[in-house]
């Protein structure tokens, strides 16, 4: 019995040693939902916490965010929508420990003519990886760019870097999508505000149809046209060869899905929008541009096919190479863009998706190389065949 207890103790100690203890740097405020309004991110400990207490003519805000950087800012914005632009902002800057009122116009965040307008009792400090900023903001002031918080606004919280320009400290573009409230916030009430989900159904629709279109249907269409022209060669479907119907059918469905995905994302973000991300920031910003180019090429190729010359026409080879080039470039850009899309914060895609896609692409390349070699061997070719 003593031996068994000793074994249990050893196993228990080993288990405790390997337990990963998650410690939160920001503590939950028990007054949330009672005497304070709160905008938290506290699933397992708090990553950030915004609280407010409203009096007759002012609101006392406290912002807490995990951040280890030095020349940084923490800011809250009051907006009519989920896009940065035309927003009233209060920014807390480190290491100068200043709190000022700003107005966000397009992508530029500018100080108000009176930076301390409507603010009092401000303090900023950074300790143990947490920036804490407290200030009292008047509900309204005599400036149209200082929003009246008697009205409801979407609350945004953002962390970014500061920059020096002409001897002045400015808020630089943030590299992370702002945390936004799920709907308009009534600052005259003390309640808990939920986080707006980045991965909306339309975002999921966009990603799903693009992956299906480019990685599945376009791949099937290209492989069929290049390597399967002898498939059921003597049989026809609706008066056309089987391979051609498979190719055309796959491409038409792919085109429809790409158009749906293209329109849906523009509807979701209300037009064109630049991308910001902490992950591979400079590369990810190319996602919308590459997406537009790939979509244009996708639409262009079937238009070219409508005007293709007959198979025995002397200029048929021009169409073939143009059709192949546009399709291949479109697919290449789309595959690269899908990988970039996985790193967008709004996609919220697990890392496993990247690995699965890599495996898929590698398999497709291996299969195409194998089919190309078999074609060359069977046809006794040494150069690249047009195979039109």
NUDOPA-950248 format. One line per 8 residues: number of its first residue (from 1); their letters; for each residue x, y, z of C-alpha. Coordinates in Angstrom, 2 decimals. Layout:
N
NUM = a = X/Y/Z; ...;
***
This chain:
388
1 = xxxxxxxx = 0.00/0.00/0.00; 2.79/2.39/0.90; 4.53/1.57/-2.36; 1.35/2.32/-4.34; 0.91/5.66/-2.58; 4.51/6.51/-3.40; 3.92/5.73/-7.06; 0.76/7.86/-7.13;
9 = xxxxxxxx = 2.67/10.76/-5.59; 5.41/10.49/-8.20; 2.88/10.40/-11.04; 0.95/13.32/-9.57; 4.13/15.38/-9.21; 5.13/14.65/-12.81; 1.70/15.65/-14.03; 1.81/18.92/-12.09;
17 = xxxxxxxx = 5.24/19.71/-13.47; 3.93/19.38/-17.03; 0.79/21.41/-16.46; 0.93/24.66/-18.38; -0.25/27.37/-16.03; -1.94/30.27/-17.78; -1.45/33.44/-15.81; -3.35/36.57/-16.68;
25 = xxxxxxxx = -1.60/39.92/-16.48; -4.93/41.75/-16.37; -7.45/40.93/-13.68; -11.18/40.86/-14.21; -13.05/43.77/-12.64; -15.88/42.51/-10.44; -17.72/45.82/-10.92; -18.30/45.05/-14.60;
33 = xxxxxxxx = -21.98/45.02/-15.42; -22.86/46.63/-12.09; -21.24/50.00/-11.43; -19.04/49.90/-14.55; -19.51/49.30/-18.22; -16.93/46.91/-19.66; -15.53/45.84/-23.00; -13.43/42.76/-22.16;
41 = xxxxxxxx = -11.50/39.99/-23.80; -11.31/37.55/-20.93; -11.87/33.95/-22.08; -9.03/32.58/-19.92; -7.60/35.63/-18.27; -7.88/39.06/-19.82; -5.93/40.11/-22.90; -7.44/43.57/-22.61;
49 = xxxxxxxx = -10.12/45.28/-20.55; -11.87/48.62/-21.11; -14.09/49.95/-18.32; -16.13/53.11/-17.97; -18.19/54.88/-15.33; -20.60/57.56/-16.48; -21.60/60.59/-14.44; -23.82/63.51/-15.34;
57 = xxxxxxxx = -21.43/65.19/-17.79; -18.37/62.93/-18.13; -17.10/59.37/-18.35; -14.12/57.89/-16.54; -12.35/55.39/-18.79; -9.68/52.85/-17.91; -7.88/50.93/-20.63; -5.71/47.91/-19.87;
65 = xxxxxxxx = -3.85/46.08/-22.64; -1.07/43.51/-22.64; 1.83/45.17/-24.46; 5.58/44.90/-23.99; 6.62/47.42/-26.66; 8.01/50.79/-25.64; 7.26/53.41/-28.31; 3.61/52.46/-28.61;
73 = xxxxxxxx = 0.12/53.79/-28.11; -3.19/52.44/-26.89; -6.28/54.19/-28.20; -10.03/53.91/-28.15; -12.16/55.14/-30.99; -15.82/55.99/-31.23; -17.13/55.12/-34.68; -20.34/54.82/-36.67;
81 = xxxxxxxx = -19.06/51.71/-38.46; -16.39/49.02/-38.31; -13.95/50.86/-40.52; -11.32/53.27/-39.26; -12.09/56.71/-40.63; -14.09/59.71/-39.42; -13.81/58.56/-35.81; -13.30/60.39/-32.52;
89 = xxxxxxxx = -10.23/58.98/-30.77; -8.47/59.20/-27.41; -4.87/58.02/-27.55; -2.51/57.10/-24.71; 1.15/57.32/-25.75; 4.17/55.62/-24.23; 6.81/56.42/-23.10; 5.76/60.10/-22.99;
97 = xxxxxxxx = 2.71/59.13/-20.87; 0.47/61.61/-22.66; -3.25/61.31/-23.30; -4.75/63.37/-26.12; -7.85/63.74/-28.28; -7.55/62.87/-31.95; -9.71/62.61/-35.03; -9.23/59.75/-37.43;
105 = xxxxxxxx = -9.65/60.90/-41.02; -9.26/58.17/-43.61; -5.98/56.49/-42.58; -4.53/59.53/-40.78; -5.03/60.13/-37.08; -4.61/63.82/-36.32; -4.50/65.71/-33.04; -7.39/68.05/-32.42;
113 = xxxxxxxx = -6.53/71.75/-32.43; -6.74/71.50/-28.64; -5.26/68.04/-27.82; -6.46/68.07/-24.20; -10.00/69.03/-25.20; -12.54/67.34/-22.94; -9.92/65.36/-21.04; -8.85/65.48/-17.40;
121 = xxxxxxxx = -7.31/63.28/-14.71; -5.18/61.43/-17.26; -2.48/58.92/-16.36; -0.55/56.32/-18.36; 1.88/53.71/-17.10; 3.40/50.46/-18.27; 4.21/47.74/-15.77; 4.80/43.99/-16.06;
129 = xxxxxxxx = 3.80/43.92/-19.73; 0.55/45.83/-19.27; -0.25/49.39/-20.32; -2.86/51.04/-18.12; -4.41/54.33/-19.21; -7.02/56.20/-17.20; -8.73/59.47/-18.04; -12.00/61.33/-17.67;
137 = xxxxxxxx = -13.66/62.42/-20.90; -16.48/64.89/-21.16; -19.57/63.55/-22.86; -19.44/66.41/-25.36; -17.40/69.48/-26.27; -17.51/72.38/-28.71; -15.83/70.52/-31.55; -17.59/68.42/-34.20;
145 = xxxxxxxx = -14.62/66.02/-34.23; -15.10/65.37/-30.50; -18.09/63.04/-30.60; -20.99/63.41/-28.19; -21.14/60.19/-26.16; -24.76/60.80/-25.31; -25.12/59.10/-28.69; -24.28/55.44/-29.30;
153 = xxxxxxxx = -21.10/54.45/-31.11; -19.13/51.35/-31.94; -16.23/51.16/-29.49; -12.82/50.31/-30.90; -9.60/49.50/-29.07; -6.27/49.44/-30.88; -2.56/49.18/-30.15; 0.06/50.59/-32.50;
161 = xxxxxxxx = 3.47/52.17/-32.78; 4.25/55.86/-32.53; 6.48/57.74/-34.96; 8.35/61.00/-34.93; 7.56/63.49/-37.69; 8.96/67.00/-37.73; 9.73/66.78/-34.05; 6.19/65.68/-33.16;
169 = xxxxxxxx = 4.97/62.34/-31.89; 2.26/60.85/-34.11; 0.18/57.71/-34.01; 1.41/55.42/-36.77; -0.79/52.93/-38.62; -1.64/50.01/-36.38; -0.57/46.57/-37.55; -3.52/44.76/-36.01;
177 = xxxxxxxx = -7.23/44.98/-36.71; -8.93/46.95/-33.91; -10.94/45.10/-31.32; -14.49/46.34/-31.91; -17.69/46.12/-29.92; -20.45/43.91/-31.19; -22.82/46.71/-32.14; -23.35/50.25/-30.91;
185 = xxxxxxxx = -22.48/50.98/-27.28; -24.68/53.04/-24.96; -22.14/54.75/-22.69; -24.88/55.90/-20.32; -25.36/52.28/-19.26; -23.09/50.03/-17.25; -23.14/46.64/-18.94; -20.75/44.14/-20.54;
193 = xxxxxxxx = -20.14/44.62/-24.26; -19.20/41.63/-26.40; -16.43/41.52/-28.97; -17.43/41.78/-32.62; -16.55/38.53/-34.37; -14.11/39.03/-37.21; -14.92/35.76/-38.94; -18.47/36.55/-40.09;
201 = xxxxxxxx = -20.55/34.19/-42.26; -19.72/36.27/-45.34; -15.99/36.00/-44.58; -16.42/32.23/-44.31; -18.38/32.20/-47.58; -15.64/34.18/-49.33; -12.87/31.88/-48.17; -14.79/28.67/-48.83;
209 = xxxxxxxx = -15.84/29.46/-52.40; -12.38/30.75/-53.32; -10.68/27.60/-52.03; -13.20/25.34/-53.82; -12.95/27.32/-57.05; -9.18/27.62/-57.35; -7.81/24.58/-55.55; -10.41/22.10/-56.77;
217 = xxxxxxxx = -12.35/23.16/-59.86; -9.67/25.16/-61.68; -7.16/22.41/-60.98; -9.55/19.79/-62.40; -10.22/21.97/-65.43; -6.54/22.55/-66.23; -5.46/18.94/-65.66; -8.33/17.63/-67.77;
225 = xxxxxxxx = -7.55/19.96/-70.68; -3.85/19.21/-70.59; -3.69/15.50/-69.87; -7.08/13.87/-70.42; -8.02/14.67/-73.99; -8.03/10.98/-74.76; -10.61/10.32/-72.04; -13.52/8.42/-73.67;
233 = xxxxxxxx = -12.32/9.84/-76.97; -15.00/8.20/-79.10; -17.90/9.27/-76.91; -19.48/12.71/-76.74; -21.62/14.60/-74.25; -24.15/17.02/-75.74; -22.28/16.96/-79.02; -18.87/17.78/-77.53;
241 = xxxxxxxx = -15.93/15.65/-76.41; -16.05/14.46/-72.81; -12.81/16.15/-71.77; -13.99/19.49/-73.13; -17.29/19.32/-71.28; -15.50/18.46/-68.03; -13.04/21.31/-68.61; -15.71/23.83/-69.52;
249 = xxxxxxxx = -18.09/22.73/-66.77; -15.40/22.96/-64.08; -14.30/26.39/-65.27; -17.84/27.78/-65.50; -18.67/26.67/-61.96; -15.30/28.00/-60.77; -16.03/31.35/-62.43; -19.43/31.54/-60.73;
257 = xxxxxxxx = -17.89/30.78/-57.32; -15.11/33.33/-57.79; -17.63/36.03/-58.74; -19.71/35.18/-55.66; -16.62/35.31/-53.45; -15.42/38.54/-55.04; -18.72/40.37/-54.66; -19.39/39.04/-51.16;
265 = xxxxxxxx = -16.12/40.33/-49.70; -16.64/43.78/-51.21; -20.12/43.85/-49.68; -18.75/42.72/-46.30; -16.02/45.36/-46.06; -18.07/48.03/-47.84; -15.70/48.48/-50.78; -11.97/48.16/-51.20;
273 = xxxxxxxx = -9.97/48.10/-48.00; -6.29/47.82/-47.22; -5.25/44.87/-45.10; -3.40/45.16/-41.82; -1.95/42.26/-39.85; 0.76/41.49/-37.34; 1.59/38.27/-39.18; 3.83/38.74/-42.22;
281 = xxxxxxxx = 2.38/42.24/-42.39; 4.00/43.46/-45.60; 3.11/40.32/-47.59; -0.46/40.01/-46.32; -1.23/43.54/-47.49; -1.02/42.23/-51.07; -4.08/40.00/-50.54; -6.76/42.35/-51.97;
289 = xxxxxxxx = -4.57/43.39/-54.92; -3.70/39.81/-55.88; -7.35/38.83/-55.43; -8.52/41.49/-57.86; -5.87/40.52/-60.45; -6.70/36.80/-60.16; -10.42/37.55/-60.55; -9.83/39.70/-63.62;
297 = xxxxxxxx = -7.80/36.89/-65.19; -10.51/34.39/-64.30; -13.13/36.51/-66.11; -10.81/37.27/-69.04; -10.06/33.65/-69.93; -13.61/32.51/-70.84; -14.08/35.73/-72.81; -10.97/34.82/-74.80;
305 = xxxxxxxx = -12.38/31.31/-75.31; -15.52/32.73/-76.92; -13.37/34.19/-79.70; -10.99/31.28/-80.15; -10.22/30.38/-83.79; -10.90/26.94/-85.23; -8.48/24.15/-84.37; -6.95/24.27/-87.87;
313 = xxxxxxxx = -6.65/28.05/-88.03; -3.12/29.40/-88.49; -3.44/31.63/-85.40; -4.83/28.89/-83.16; -1.45/28.59/-81.43; -1.67/32.23/-80.29; -4.98/31.56/-78.57; -3.60/28.39/-77.00;
321 = xxxxxxxx = -0.60/30.05/-75.41; -2.60/33.12/-74.34; -5.31/30.91/-72.83; -2.71/28.77/-71.05; -0.68/31.74/-69.82; -3.65/33.67/-68.43; -5.03/30.55/-66.73; -1.69/29.51/-65.24;
329 = xxxxxxxx = -0.86/32.99/-63.94; -4.35/33.33/-62.49; -4.05/29.99/-60.69; -0.57/30.80/-59.38; -1.65/34.18/-58.01; -4.80/32.67/-56.51; -2.89/29.90/-54.70; -0.42/32.42/-53.28;
337 = xxxxxxxx = -3.34/34.61/-52.25; -5.09/31.74/-50.49; -2.00/31.21/-48.36; -1.90/34.94/-47.57; -5.59/34.79/-46.69; -4.89/32.14/-44.07; -2.79/34.70/-42.18; -5.44/37.38/-42.13;
345 = xxxxxxxx = -6.83/37.97/-38.65; -10.38/37.97/-39.97; -10.00/34.48/-41.44; -9.24/32.89/-38.05; -7.99/29.79/-39.89; -5.99/27.22/-37.89; -2.40/26.44/-38.91; -3.51/22.99/-40.01;
353 = xxxxxxxx = -5.25/24.57/-43.02; -1.89/25.82/-44.29; -0.34/22.36/-43.96; -3.27/20.66/-45.71; -3.10/23.15/-48.57; 0.64/22.66/-48.93; 0.11/18.89/-49.17; -2.63/19.44/-51.76;
361 = xxxxxxxx = -0.43/21.70/-53.90; 2.53/19.30/-53.68; 0.33/16.34/-54.72; -1.07/18.30/-57.69; 2.46/19.23/-58.81; 3.66/15.63/-58.51; 0.63/14.31/-60.41; 1.06/16.89/-63.19;
369 = xxxxxxxx = 4.78/16.14/-63.49; 4.01/12.43/-63.68; 1.32/12.90/-66.32; 3.61/15.18/-68.32; 6.35/12.56/-68.33; 3.90/9.81/-69.33; 2.56/11.96/-72.16; 6.03/12.62/-73.48;
377 = xxxxxxxx = 7.00/8.94/-73.28; 3.82/7.74/-74.97; 4.09/10.36/-77.73; 7.85/10.09/-78.13; 8.22/13.83/-77.59; 11.29/15.69/-76.38; 9.94/19.25/-76.40; 6.86/20.91/-75.02;
385 = xxxx = 3.85/19.84/-77.01; 1.10/22.28/-77.79; -1.43/19.47/-77.51; -4.18/21.79/-78.66;
***
